[in-house]
Amino acid sequence: MKTKPFSELRNRMSPERRERNKTRAQIALLHLTLMELQESLGVTQDDLEKKLSDVESTISELENQEDIQVSTLSRYIKALGGNLKIVADFPQEEIVLAQFE
């Protein structure tokens, strides 16, 4: 069976589809990062359930949306014991846009 390089298949996709796929990949990476963070902090699923009454819906939102709401991400980070901070990264400086506590 002859295979084609993924780059060739990607080039045949519409720009909209490429952008959707890029967004989905970024969300999947975010989800993996959050799972790794949870594990590294030693926070169990039970711990999260105690801190988030709607943990399953929060996790489901993180896994299944193309656009994650900042409030959803903030609740998840808080359940892990942290605070969410949004930073704009410029070549000369970083500017904190929002901090959720």
Disulfide bonds with the S-S distance in Angstrom:
none
